[in-house]
Amino acid sequence: LVAWGQTGVEGLPLALIRFIGITELLAVVALLLPAWSNDFPLLTPLAATGLAVIMALAARVHYRRNERKTVWLNLGVLALCLLVTVGRL
């Protein structure tokens, strides 16, 4: 498997890479669906919490690889996700 610009997935099993990608795409849909449909208000904080978990795990991977700049990016996205979670609950 060749990672194009995604050093964070280097060395991870293909199944895990696919799981992460699909989970992130579903979370984006879950974040936007309530705004588009005016339904499912609980979906937004649940999706934001799920993305926060993914970002915490991603920060750990990047920290181990000494990619400090990416760790800060992950933590920033994590903070935004938690802000959305708290704001929507």
ZAKETI-372699 format. One record per atom (N, C-alpha, C, O): residue in one letter; atom name; x, y, z. Coordinates in nm, 4 decimals, padded with zeros to 6 digits. Atoms other than C-alpha are relative to their C-alpha. Example, Ala and Ser with C-alpha at 12.3 -4.5 7.8 and 13.67 -1.06 7.14 Angstrom:
('A' 'N' (00.0890 -00.1190 00.0000)) ('A' 'CA' (01.2300 -00.4500 00.7800)) ('A' 'C' (00.0900 00.1200 00.0000)) ('A' 'O' (00.1936 00.1181 00.0665)) ('S' 'N' (-00.0820 -00.1190 -00.0060)) ('S' 'CA' (01.3670 -00.1060 00.7140)) ('S' 'C' (-00.0770 00.1090 00.0730)) ('S' 'O' (-00.0261 00.2198 00.0899)) 
This chain:
('L' 'N' (00.0850 -00.1180 00.0000)) ('L' 'CA' (00.0000 00.0000 00.0000)) ('L' 'C' (00.0895 00.1243 00.0000)) ('L' 'O' (00.1829 00.1352 00.0795)) ('V' 'N' (-00.0751 -00.1245 00.0083)) ('V' 'CA' (00.1351 00.3396 -00.0965)) ('V' 'C' (-00.0889 00.1123 00.0511)) ('V' 'O' (-00.1998 00.1316 00.0014)) ('A' 'N' (00.0742 -00.1134 -00.0543)) ('A' 'CA' (00.0202 00.6391 00.1077)) ('A' 'C' (00.0445 00.1269 -00.0721)) ('A' 'O' (00.1625 00.1618 -00.0708)) ('W' 'N' (-00.0316 -00.1235 00.0719)) ('W' 'CA' (00.0031 00.9566 -00.0977)) ('W' 'C' (-00.0330 00.1187 00.0879)) ('W' 'O' (-00.1479 00.1624 00.0941)) ('G' 'N' (00.0195 -00.1172 -00.0834)) ('G' 'CA' (00.0519 01.2448 00.1418)) ('G' 'C' (-00.0588 -00.0297 00.1366)) ('G' 'O' (-00.0738 00.0619 00.2175)) ('Q' 'N' (00.0592 00.0371 -00.1273)) ('Q' 'CA' (-00.0992 01.0550 00.4334)) ('Q' 'C' (00.0989 -00.0853 00.0798)) ('Q' 'O' (00.0846 -00.2073 00.0872)) ('T' 'N' (-00.1009 00.0750 -00.0742)) ('T' 'CA' (00.1990 00.9584 00.6458)) ('T' 'C' (-00.0574 -00.0620 00.1257)) ('T' 'O' (00.0013 -00.1557 00.1797)) ('G' 'N' (00.0603 00.0523 -00.1214)) ('G' 'CA' (-00.0306 00.8930 00.9406)) ('G' 'C' (-00.0507 -00.1415 -00.0122)) ('G' 'O' (-00.0706 -00.2090 00.0888)) ('V' 'N' (00.0512 00.1363 00.0181)) ('V' 'CA' (-00.1541 00.5686 00.7877)) ('V' 'C' (00.1099 -00.0983 -00.0371)) ('V' 'O' (00.0850 -00.2182 -00.0491)) ('E' 'N' (-00.1134 00.0846 00.0366)) ('E' 'CA' (00.1875 00.4351 00.6964)) ('E' 'C' (00.0214 -00.1095 00.1043)) ('E' 'O' (00.0367 -00.0811 00.2231)) ('G' 'N' (-00.0247 00.1117 -00.0895)) ('G' 'CA' (00.2345 00.0904 00.8453)) ('G' 'C' (-00.1236 -00.0532 00.0699)) ('G' 'O' (-00.1156 -00.1526 00.1420)) ('L' 'N' (00.1233 00.0491 -00.0605)) ('L' 'CA' (-00.1269 00.0525 00.9558)) ('L' 'C' (-00.0639 -00.1037 -00.0923)) ('L' 'O' (-00.0456 -00.0976 -00.2138)) ('P' 'N' (00.0668 00.0998 00.0834)) ('P' 'CA' (-00.3314 -00.2449 00.8360)) ('P' 'C' (-00.1039 00.0649 -00.0924)) ('P' 'O' (-00.1712 00.1609 -00.0548)) ('L' 'N' (00.0927 -00.0552 00.0988)) ('L' 'CA' (-00.5392 -00.1785 00.5253)) ('L' 'C' (-00.1424 00.0056 00.0534)) ('L' 'O' (-00.2136 00.1027 00.0281)) ('A' 'N' (00.1362 00.0018 -00.0551)) ('A' 'CA' (-00.8602 -00.2765 00.7068)) ('A' 'C' (-00.0213 00.1178 00.0954)) ('A' 'O' (-00.1284 00.1785 00.0955)) ('L' 'N' (00.0109 -00.1122 -00.0931)) ('L' 'CA' (-00.7922 -00.0140 00.9759)) ('L' 'C' (-00.0045 00.1323 -00.0755)) ('L' 'O' (-00.0803 00.2219 -00.0386)) ('I' 'N' (00.0001 -00.1216 00.0807)) ('I' 'CA' (-00.7176 00.2529 00.7158)) ('I' 'C' (-00.1379 00.0213 -00.0618)) ('I' 'O' (-00.1903 00.1327 -00.0611)) ('R' 'N' (00.1341 -00.0099 00.0600)) ('R' 'CA' (-01.0469 00.1788 00.5414)) ('R' 'C' (-00.1040 00.0339 00.1054)) ('R' 'O' (-00.1923 00.1162 00.0812)) ('F' 'N' (00.0928 -00.0277 -00.1084)) ('F' 'CA' (-01.2343 00.1774 00.8724)) ('F' 'C' (00.0058 00.1476 00.0403)) ('F' 'O' (-00.0978 00.2116 00.0577)) ('I' 'N' (-00.0169 -00.1410 -00.0382)) ('I' 'CA' (-01.0915 00.5189 00.9653)) ('I' 'C' (-00.0620 00.0909 -00.1062)) ('I' 'O' (-00.1355 00.1840 -00.0731)) ('G' 'N' (00.0535 -00.0827 00.1080)) ('G' 'CA' (-01.1776 00.6660 00.6249)) ('G' 'C' (-00.1520 -00.0029 -00.0060)) ('G' 'O' (-00.2160 00.1016 -00.0175)) ('I' 'N' (00.1458 00.0130 00.0048)) ('I' 'CA' (-01.5329 00.5318 00.6219)) ('I' 'C' (-00.0635 00.0665 00.1216)) ('I' 'O' (-00.1657 00.1341 00.1094)) ('T' 'N' (00.0518 -00.0603 -00.1228)) ('T' 'CA' (-01.5883 00.6396 00.9826)) ('T' 'C' (00.0028 00.1523 -00.0083)) ('T' 'O' (-00.0924 00.2185 00.0330)) ('E' 'N' (-00.0085 -00.1459 00.0130)) ('E' 'CA' (-01.4694 00.9930 00.9087)) ('E' 'C' (-00.1033 00.0529 -00.0985)) ('E' 'O' (-00.1647 00.1566 -00.0735)) ('L' 'N' (00.1017 -00.0430 00.0971)) ('L' 'CA' (-01.6944 01.0202 00.6026)) ('L' 'C' (-00.1406 -00.0061 00.0595)) ('L' 'O' (-00.2198 00.0864 00.0412)) ('L' 'N' (00.1310 00.0118 -00.0643)) ('L' 'CA' (-01.9967 00.8951 00.7966)) ('L' 'C' (-00.0187 00.1077 00.1069)) ('L' 'O' (-00.1287 00.1606 00.1229)) ('A' 'N' (00.0095 -00.1044 -00.1024)) ('A' 'CA' (-01.9191 01.1395 01.0781)) ('A' 'C' (-00.0292 00.1360 -00.0625)) ('A' 'O' (-00.1065 00.2142 -00.0072)) ('V' 'N' (00.0275 -00.1271 00.0684)) ('V' 'CA' (-01.9154 01.4308 00.8340)) ('V' 'C' (-00.1465 00.0075 -00.0416)) ('V' 'O' (-00.2117 00.1103 -00.0235)) ('V' 'N' (00.1422 00.0038 00.0370)) ('V' 'CA' (-02.2547 01.3264 00.7005)) ('V' 'C' (-00.0862 00.0189 00.1244)) ('V' 'O' (-00.1845 00.0929 00.1213)) ('A' 'N' (00.0773 -00.0108 -00.1238)) ('A' 'CA' (-02.3817 01.2895 01.0580)) ('A' 'C' (00.0074 00.1409 00.0600)) ('A' 'O' (-00.0861 00.1847 00.1270)) ('L' 'N' (-00.0094 -00.1389 -00.0475)) ('L' 'CA' (-02.2557 01.6389 01.1420)) ('L' 'C' (-00.0883 00.0929 -00.0818)) ('L' 'O' (-00.1462 00.1871 -00.0277)) ('L' 'N' (00.0730 -00.0899 00.0893)) ('L' 'CA' (-02.4278 01.7963 00.8420)) ('L' 'C' (-00.1484 -00.0337 -00.0141)) ('L' 'O' (-00.2294 00.0562 -00.0369)) ('L' 'N' (00.1375 00.0433 00.0224)) ('L' 'CA' (-02.7504 01.5935 00.8185)) ('L' 'C' (-00.1021 00.0756 00.0859)) ('L' 'O' (-00.2042 00.1190 00.0326)) ('P' 'N' (00.0986 -00.0738 -00.0796)) ('P' 'CA' (-02.9277 01.7603 01.1137)) ('P' 'C' (-00.0214 00.1434 -00.0479)) ('P' 'O' (-00.1337 00.1937 -00.0427)) ('A' 'N' (00.0141 -00.1377 00.0492)) ('A' 'CA' (-02.8589 02.1070 00.9708)) ('A' 'C' (-00.0796 00.0025 -00.1307)) ('A' 'O' (-00.1586 00.0939 -00.1540)) ('W' 'N' (00.0708 00.0054 00.1276)) ('W' 'CA' (-02.9882 02.0044 00.6282)) ('W' 'C' (-00.1469 -00.0385 00.0160)) ('W' 'O' (-00.2331 00.0128 -00.0554)) ('S' 'N' (00.1345 00.0565 -00.0089)) ('S' 'CA' (-03.2975 01.8195 00.7462)) ('S' 'C' (-00.0827 00.0524 00.1175)) ('S' 'O' (-00.2028 00.0263 00.1243)) ('N' 'N' (00.0664 -00.0447 -00.1226)) ('N' 'CA' (-03.3854 01.9886 01.0773)) ('N' 'C' (-00.0543 -00.1166 00.0818)) ('N' 'O' (-00.1510 -00.1008 00.1563)) ('D' 'N' (00.0340 00.1200 -00.0756)) ('D' 'CA' (-03.4128 01.6369 01.2213)) ('D' 'C' (00.1263 -00.0547 00.0661)) ('D' 'O' (00.2369 -00.0092 00.0369)) ('F' 'N' (-00.1112 00.0730 -00.0619)) ('F' 'CA' (-03.1917 01.4137 01.4365)) ('F' 'C' (00.1001 00.0913 00.0721)) ('F' 'O' (00.2200 00.0822 00.0459)) ('P' 'N' (-00.0929 -00.0930 -00.0652)) ('P' 'CA' (-03.0449 01.6853 01.6635)) ('P' 'C' (00.1076 -00.0691 00.0837)) ('P' 'O' (00.2155 -00.0129 00.1026)) ('L' 'N' (-00.0985 00.0703 -00.0817)) ('L' 'CA' (-02.8656 01.4262 01.8792)) ('L' 'C' (00.1150 -00.0560 -00.0836)) ('L' 'O' (00.2208 -00.0895 -00.0302)) ('L' 'N' (-00.1015 00.0558 00.0884)) ('L' 'CA' (-02.6703 01.3046 01.5773)) ('L' 'C' (00.1271 00.0857 -00.0039)) ('L' 'O' (00.2378 00.0325 -00.0124)) ('T' 'N' (-00.1160 -00.0905 00.0084)) ('T' 'CA' (-02.4429 01.6116 01.5711)) ('T' 'C' (00.0975 -00.0195 00.1162)) ('T' 'O' (00.2165 -00.0386 00.0911)) ('P' 'N' (-00.0973 00.0207 -00.1082)) ('P' 'CA' (-02.2928 01.5752 01.9215)) ('P' 'C' (00.0585 -00.1408 00.0022)) ('P' 'O' (00.1736 -00.1591 00.0419)) ('L' 'N' (-00.0539 00.1360 00.0067)) ('L' 'CA' (-02.2573 01.1997 01.8753)) ('L' 'C' (00.1107 -00.0101 -00.1041)) ('L' 'O' (00.2150 -00.0705 -00.0790)) ('A' 'N' (-00.1010 00.0017 00.1057)) ('A' 'CA' (-02.0684 01.2469 01.5491)) ('A' 'C' (00.1241 00.0780 00.0418)) ('A' 'O' (00.2364 00.0343 00.0170)) ('A' 'N' (-00.1130 -00.0816 -00.0449)) ('A' 'CA' (-01.8512 01.5208 01.6988)) ('A' 'C' (00.0817 -00.0745 00.1058)) ('A' 'O' (00.2045 -00.0656 00.1069)) ('T' 'N' (-00.0701 00.0789 -00.1010)) ('T' 'CA' (-01.7661 01.2952 01.9931)) ('T' 'C' (00.0800 -00.1117 -00.0657)) ('T' 'O' (00.1943 -00.1374 -00.0279)) ('G' 'N' (-00.0715 00.1057 00.0725)) ('G' 'CA' (-01.6744 01.0118 01.7568)) ('G' 'C' (00.1233 00.0526 -00.0704)) ('G' 'O' (00.2291 -00.0104 -00.0675)) ('L' 'N' (-00.1158 -00.0604 00.0663)) ('L' 'CA' (-01.4488 01.2410 01.5563)) ('L' 'C' (00.1076 00.0407 00.1017)) ('L' 'O' (00.2270 00.0313 00.0731)) ('A' 'N' (-00.0961 -00.0363 -00.1050)) ('A' 'CA' (-01.2874 01.3627 01.8802)) ('A' 'C' (00.0819 -00.1224 00.0406)) ('A' 'O' (00.2027 -00.1122 00.0620)) ('V' 'N' (-00.0711 00.1236 -00.0349)) ('V' 'CA' (-01.1993 01.0026 01.9661)) ('V' 'C' (00.1014 -00.0347 -00.1088)) ('V' 'O' (00.2158 -00.0694 -00.0794)) ('I' 'N' (-00.0909 00.0288 00.1121)) ('I' 'CA' (-01.0501 00.9488 01.6190)) ('I' 'C' (00.1194 00.0958 00.0027)) ('I' 'O' (00.2326 00.0536 -00.0209)) ('M' 'N' (-00.1088 -00.0979 -00.0033)) ('M' 'CA' (-00.8458 01.2697 01.6531)) ('M' 'C' (00.0959 -00.0268 00.1160)) ('M' 'O' (00.2165 -00.0063 00.1023)) ('A' 'N' (-00.0876 00.0337 -00.1134)) ('A' 'CA' (-00.7145 01.1637 01.9959)) ('A' 'C' (00.0905 -00.1174 -00.0377)) ('A' 'O' (00.2099 -00.1161 -00.0078)) ('L' 'N' (-00.0806 00.1151 00.0424)) ('L' 'CA' (-00.5999 00.8309 01.8510)) ('L' 'C' (00.1000 00.0396 -00.1087)) ('L' 'O' (00.2133 -00.0084 -00.1099)) ('A' 'N' (-00.0903 -00.0465 00.1058)) ('A' 'CA' (-00.4523 01.0046 01.5455)) ('A' 'C' (00.1159 00.0795 00.0596)) ('A' 'O' (00.2300 00.0659 00.0156)) ('A' 'N' (-00.1060 -00.0777 -00.0653)) ('A' 'CA' (-00.2597 01.2451 01.7709)) ('A' 'C' (00.1024 -00.0931 00.0635)) ('A' 'O' (00.2225 -00.0663 00.0607)) ('R' 'N' (-00.0909 00.0978 -00.0611)) ('R' 'CA' (-00.1143 00.9463 01.9519)) ('R' 'C' (00.0927 -00.0625 -00.1046)) ('R' 'O' (00.2127 -00.0771 -00.0814)) ('V' 'N' (-00.0804 00.0587 00.1082)) ('V' 'CA' (00.0023 00.7886 01.6241)) ('V' 'C' (00.1051 00.0996 -00.0477)) ('V' 'O' (00.2218 00.0642 -00.0641)) ('H' 'N' (-00.0931 -00.1016 00.0495)) ('H' 'CA' (00.1592 01.1136 01.5047)) ('H' 'C' (00.1052 00.0356 00.1050)) ('H' 'O' (00.2195 00.0652 00.0704)) ('Y' 'N' (-00.0971 -00.0263 -00.1059)) ('Y' 'CA' (00.3238 01.1728 01.8428)) ('Y' 'C' (00.1097 -00.1065 -00.0007)) ('Y' 'O' (00.2281 -00.0752 00.0118)) ('R' 'N' (-00.0970 00.1095 00.0046)) ('R' 'CA' (00.4901 00.8323 01.8230)) ('R' 'C' (00.0933 00.0119 -00.1206)) ('R' 'O' (00.2073 -00.0345 -00.1166)) ('R' 'N' (-00.0813 -00.0167 00.1215)) ('R' 'CA' (00.6160 00.9224 01.4755)) ('R' 'C' (00.0754 00.1320 -00.0001)) ('R' 'O' (00.1382 00.1683 -00.0995)) ('N' 'N' (-00.0695 -00.1271 -00.0161)) ('N' 'CA' (00.7546 01.2530 01.6031)) ('N' 'C' (-00.0469 00.1051 -00.1014)) ('N' 'O' (00.0327 00.1862 -00.1485)) ('E' 'N' (00.0601 -00.0974 00.0915)) ('E' 'CA' (00.5200 01.4535 01.3776)) ('E' 'C' (-00.0780 00.1023 00.0830)) ('E' 'O' (-00.2011 00.1044 00.0830)) ('R' 'N' (00.0583 -00.0925 -00.0981)) ('R' 'CA' (00.4578 01.7313 01.6280)) ('R' 'C' (-00.1007 00.0976 -00.0609)) ('R' 'O' (-00.2032 00.1267 00.0007)) ('K' 'N' (00.0908 -00.0953 00.0635)) ('K' 'CA' (00.2939 01.9739 01.3856)) ('K' 'C' (-00.1372 -00.0646 -00.0243)) ('K' 'O' (-00.2410 -00.0009 -00.0059)) ('T' 'N' (00.1245 00.0708 00.0256)) ('T' 'CA' (00.0335 01.7137 01.2948)) ('T' 'C' (-00.0720 -00.0314 00.1304)) ('T' 'O' (-00.1951 -00.0329 00.1342)) ('V' 'N' (00.0619 00.0223 -00.1306)) ('V' 'CA' (-00.0254 01.6348 01.6628)) ('V' 'C' (-00.0806 00.1230 00.0395)) ('V' 'O' (-00.1941 00.1110 00.0855)) ('W' 'N' (00.0708 -00.1235 -00.0351)) ('W' 'CA' (-00.1187 01.9991 01.7198)) ('W' 'C' (-00.1241 00.0190 -00.0865)) ('W' 'O' (-00.2267 00.0669 -00.0382)) ('L' 'N' (00.1169 -00.0079 00.0879)) ('L' 'CA' (-00.3510 01.9893 01.4197)) ('L' 'C' (-00.1094 -00.0943 00.0495)) ('L' 'O' (-00.2261 -00.0561 00.0568)) ('N' 'N' (00.0970 00.0965 -00.0526)) ('N' 'CA' (-00.5194 01.6751 01.5557)) ('N' 'C' (-00.0650 00.0515 00.1286)) ('N' 'O' (-00.1862 00.0397 00.1465)) ('L' 'N' (00.0536 -00.0515 -00.1262)) ('L' 'CA' (-00.5577 01.8344 01.8985)) ('L' 'C' (-00.0908 00.1201 -00.0220)) ('L' 'O' (-00.1876 00.1392 00.0517)) ('G' 'N' (00.0869 -00.1125 00.0337)) ('G' 'CA' (-00.7051 02.1477 01.7423)) ('G' 'C' (-00.1360 -00.0469 -00.0507)) ('G' 'O' (-00.2396 00.0061 -00.0106)) ('V' 'N' (00.1256 00.0560 00.0502)) ('V' 'CA' (-00.9657 01.9453 01.5534)) ('V' 'C' (-00.0761 -00.0673 00.1143)) ('V' 'O' (-00.1985 -00.0564 00.1228)) ('L' 'N' (00.0626 00.0627 -00.1167)) ('L' 'CA' (-01.0318 01.7458 01.8720)) ('L' 'C' (-00.0700 00.1060 00.0855)) ('L' 'O' (-00.1833 00.0853 00.1291)) ('A' 'N' (00.0591 -00.1070 -00.0806)) ('A' 'CA' (-01.0952 02.0704 02.0617)) ('A' 'C' (-00.1261 00.0549 -00.0658)) ('A' 'O' (-00.2253 00.0808 00.0023)) ('L' 'N' (00.1190 -00.0479 00.0714)) ('L' 'CA' (-01.3370 02.1910 01.7930)) ('L' 'C' (-00.1144 -00.1005 00.0100)) ('L' 'O' (-00.2302 -00.0625 00.0269)) ('C' 'N' (00.1019 00.1050 -00.0122)) ('C' 'CA' (-01.5200 01.8575 01.8046)) ('C' 'C' (-00.0632 00.0034 00.1395)) ('C' 'O' (-00.1850 -00.0085 00.1533)) ('L' 'N' (00.0537 -00.0057 -00.1369)) ('L' 'CA' (-01.5551 01.8826 02.1825)) ('L' 'C' (-00.0843 00.1252 00.0210)) ('L' 'O' (-00.1843 00.1218 00.0926)) ('L' 'N' (00.0789 -00.1233 -00.0068)) ('L' 'CA' (-01.6786 02.2404 02.1486)) ('L' 'C' (-00.1377 -00.0205 -00.0624)) ('L' 'O' (-00.2385 00.0239 -00.0074)) ('V' 'N' (00.1280 00.0306 00.0640)) ('V' 'CA' (-01.9484 02.1218 01.9072)) ('V' 'C' (-00.0832 -00.0925 00.0888)) ('V' 'O' (-00.2035 -00.0722 00.1046)) ('T' 'N' (00.0720 00.0936 -00.0861)) ('T' 'CA' (-02.0395 01.8347 02.1396)) ('T' 'C' (-00.0653 00.0723 00.1183)) ('T' 'O' (-00.1841 00.0545 00.1451)) ('V' 'N' (00.0519 -00.0715 -00.1165)) ('V' 'CA' (-02.0782 02.0594 02.4439)) ('V' 'C' (-00.1061 00.1016 -00.0427)) ('V' 'O' (-00.2079 00.1169 00.0248)) ('G' 'N' (00.0957 -00.1004 00.0465)) ('G' 'CA' (-02.2571 02.3297 02.2451)) ('G' 'C' (-00.1327 -00.0586 -00.0445)) ('G' 'O' (-00.2360 00.0078 -00.0349)) ('R' 'N' (00.1232 00.0611 00.0491)) ('R' 'CA' (-02.5119 02.0868 02.1030)) ('R' 'C' (-00.0745 -00.0811 00.1051)) ('R' 'O' (-00.1890 -00.1204 00.0827)) ('L' 'N' (00.0696 00.0769 -00.1045)) ('L' 'CA' (-02.5938 01.9034 02.4251)) ('L' 'C' (-00.0739 00.0869 00.0950)) ('L' 'O' (-00.1371 00.0369 00.1881)) 
